[in-house]
Amino acid sequence: MRWNLRMKAAERGIWKSTEMRRRLAEVGLEISAGKMSTLWTTTPTTIRLDDLDVICAVLECEPTDLLIREPEKVTARTAPHEETQTAVASPVVAPRFGQRRTVPPA
């Protein structure tokens, strides 16, 4: 996923994270300066749906405008994994009946 907050904010005339933070606060979403800086400069690994809803309301956009899918990255991640799964056979684990377990050290 690609986070498109800055582009959507720019389309609404919001050029600084402090301005975005102020507008979010006006509608009831208080975000710390550090969290706002992270949302503004990087792609968040998580975001609360309530927060996303408020951000979309302020920017007058949909969540799909902020979160842009990148299917080529998914394909790049899964392709090598599939090859190794078919090439390596998983070992068969068989129970050993009749053998006692060892006693742990005292």
Stockholm file with secondary structure:
# STOCKHOLM 1.0

chainA/1-106         MRWNLRMKAAERGIWKSTEMRRRLAEVGLEISAGKMSTLWTTTPTTIRLDDLDVICAVLECEPTDLLIREPEKVTARTAPHEETQTAVASPVVAPRFGQRRTVPPA
#=GR chainA/1-106 SS CEECHHHHHHHTTCCSHHHHHHHHHHTTCCCCHHHHHHHHHSCCSCCCHHHHHHHHHHHTCCHHHHEECCHHHHHHHHHHHHHHHHHSCCCCCCCCTTCCCCCCCC
#=GC SS_cons         CEECHHHHHHHTTCCSHHHHHHHHHHTTCCCCHHHHHHHHHSCCSCCCHHHHHHHHHHHTCCHHHHEECCHHHHHHHHHHHHHHHHHSCCCCCCCCTTCCCCCCCC
//
